[in-house]
Amino acid sequence: MPRSNRPRRRGSPSRSTAQGAPDKIAGDQLRLGIPQREAAPDGVWAVRTITAANAQKTYTCPGCHRSVAPGVAHLVVWQEDALFGAEAGLRDRRHWHTNCWRGRSYRYR
């Protein structure tokens, strides 16, 4: 059957809702994805990948203390089991170079 170029009627359901997809997805989750959980000796961390297209600001990497320039893919990391709760951990999130995060040491100062 050939496809029609006519627009859909206003009252008809869209294809995604007809197949059972959720009606609304949070904007950040749709744009940035769901963070991965990593367990390490220093706690449980949420790690979200930021693509080069979404990196638009300059940040300082806590691993090497150099800047993460706009247009460079990197990671946003926060501690899920923070001392003052999950919201405090989210407020204290940091932007890391991918290699700095993978090569970090667990030494406490």
Beta strands, then each sheet from edge to edge (+ up, - down):
strand 1: 36-40
strand 2: 43-50
strand 3: 59-60
strand 4: 67-68
strand 5: 74-79
strand 6: 94-96
sheet 1: 1+ 2- 5+ 6-
sheet 2: 3+ 4-
end
